[in-house]
């Protein structure tokens, strides 16, 4: 018997971030290109520049993760508002 989504989320069985783009070949190809370009660029750097780039890259990863969460939360809130409106309730103003 398949568990409902809420229970799966509660039990940590659903990780929405893991599935983003898993069925999008264009995104997968772009991700591979970025990885290759980053590796080539890192190979051309001095040790000091490489360390600085890694720090910058880590900051960019954190920023991207925060933005991703905000996008997810906004989309979820919008979907709930649409559902409420469709069901005849109040939507957000």
C-alpha atoms as one frame of an Amber mdcrd trajectory, in Angstrom:
protein
   0.000   0.000   0.000   1.404   3.352  -1.013   1.820   5.901   1.795   0.355
   9.358   1.406   2.673  12.224   0.532   2.377  13.937   3.919   3.478  10.805
   5.764   6.343  10.246   3.329   7.533  13.832   3.882   7.245  13.459   7.661
   9.221  10.220   7.641  11.934  11.680   5.442  11.208   9.414   2.496  10.701
  12.242   0.019  13.521  14.576  -0.936  12.058  16.945  -3.554  15.464  18.431
  -4.328  16.807  15.051  -5.460  14.230  14.757  -8.206  14.562  18.211  -9.735
  15.720  17.830 -13.305  16.128  14.055 -13.107  13.942  13.692 -16.183  15.272
  16.756 -18.017  18.106  15.845 -20.415  18.767  19.526 -21.180  19.392  20.298
 -17.501  21.544  17.189 -17.098  23.650  18.191 -20.118  24.041  21.736 -18.797
  25.063  20.454 -15.380  27.705  18.253 -17.003  29.008  21.204 -19.052  29.284
  23.358 -15.948  31.156  20.596 -14.122  33.593  20.142 -17.001  34.190  23.884
 -17.363  34.742  24.226 -13.623  37.263  21.374 -13.619  39.175  22.873 -16.563
  39.193  26.296 -14.924  40.363  24.902 -11.570  43.215  23.074 -13.300  44.484
  26.383 -14.690  44.613  28.117 -11.304  47.427  28.467  -8.805  46.961  26.868
  -5.380  45.965  30.227  -3.864  43.529  31.053  -6.652  42.099  27.537  -6.501
  41.445  27.919  -2.751  39.793  31.290  -3.343  37.678  29.883  -6.156  36.545
  26.993  -3.956  35.421  29.484  -1.292  33.529  31.476  -3.909  31.996  28.317
  -5.364  30.860  27.222  -1.893  29.195  30.608  -1.365  27.478  30.297  -4.738
  26.226  26.817  -3.770  24.792  28.197  -0.516  23.161  31.092  -2.358  21.682
  28.748  -4.960  20.304  26.475  -2.232  18.668  29.417  -0.455  17.194  30.678
  -3.711  15.965  27.183  -4.536  14.175  26.943  -1.203  12.584  30.369  -1.641
  11.419  29.406  -5.144   9.987  26.136  -3.840   8.205  27.859  -0.946   6.799
  30.569  -3.211   5.543  28.010  -5.733   3.982  25.923  -2.975   2.206  28.937
  -1.475   0.974  29.970  -4.904  -0.336  26.463  -5.581  -2.193  26.408  -2.264
  -3.668  29.842  -2.995  -4.852  28.633  -6.402  -6.355  25.537  -4.845  -8.156
  27.605  -2.199  -9.532  29.913  -4.862 -10.615  26.985  -7.026 -12.410  25.450
  -4.049 -14.291  28.689  -3.445 -12.307  29.891  -0.455 -10.292  33.031  -0.014
  -7.121  33.427  -2.007  -4.213  35.550  -0.939  -4.723  39.242  -1.529
